[in-house]
């Protein structure tokens, strides 16, 4: 009874006040988007130009060259001919079932989003590792980004920039960037303090310690964060298709709305093939980096 009385007596806004707050926030955001939407959109024009160019490049490149390049990258990262052969077979099947163009569109978005997430996330992770205050500020933001439903990201972005590639890229980056930030921070903080003290004793400055010791020793952990970022970016493909991002997500969305089972299954398997390829390549490279650093440490 005491709990129920506490709940009934808890102070709450009445419906009128709550409605007024919502109207004020909605109208404020609409005015902001009308006032600054074009300016913000023009800021992303170079990125849009690069995205369009990169997508056209992948679409215009002969399929044989793309397969050789991806298989060669897989073999270089893993030194495994089995992985390279698996990549070749997967991409041949993607082309055989008529999903090549959508796969290239998806690859262009995922690669650009991943590189942007790395370019933004690694410096933030380094700043967190070097400052406890920065870590205390950034960590709650990362918690919100990882727990917020993915659909919520689309609302303010679409209201501000409309539909298209750039809103999709922004939503994917917001969703996928936390792992690389967290694991960059963790990897640098786990570097042995004795090694850093020895480097300082030999006269290394902070930048030399960062580039020559901390980042190389933290590379396996950072690569694990990059791997998770790639997987989370791929998981946003279908959701991003709802705001006009072309690729494998649109046929999957179409199959859901029209109950086309095979269309959704084949395109879903193509997304899985991309995910496995990126996952195996990044994991293999991380393991190689770890073995290399282990060998240096033993020496």
JOBELQUI-V101856 format. One record per pair of residues at least 6 apart in sequence whose C-alpha atoms are under 6 Angstrom apart, sorted by the first residue. I is the first residue (numbers start at 1). J is the second residue. Records with the same first field share a line. If there is no record, write none. Layout:
# JOBELQUI-V101856
I=J  J
This chain:
# JOBELQUI-V101856
33=160
37=160
55=105  108
58=104
71=84  87
74=84  281
75=84
77=281  284  285
78=284
94=100
102=247  248
105=247
106=247
113=173
117=173  177
121=180  181
122=181
125=181  184  185
126=185
128=134  135  185
129=185  189
142=178
153=171
157=167
163=243  244
164=244  245
165=245
168=240
172=233
176=229  232  233
177=229
179=225  229
180=225  226
183=221  222  225
184=222
187=218  221
188=214  218
220=286  290
223=286
227=282
237=249
238=249
241=249  250
248=267
252=264
255=263  264
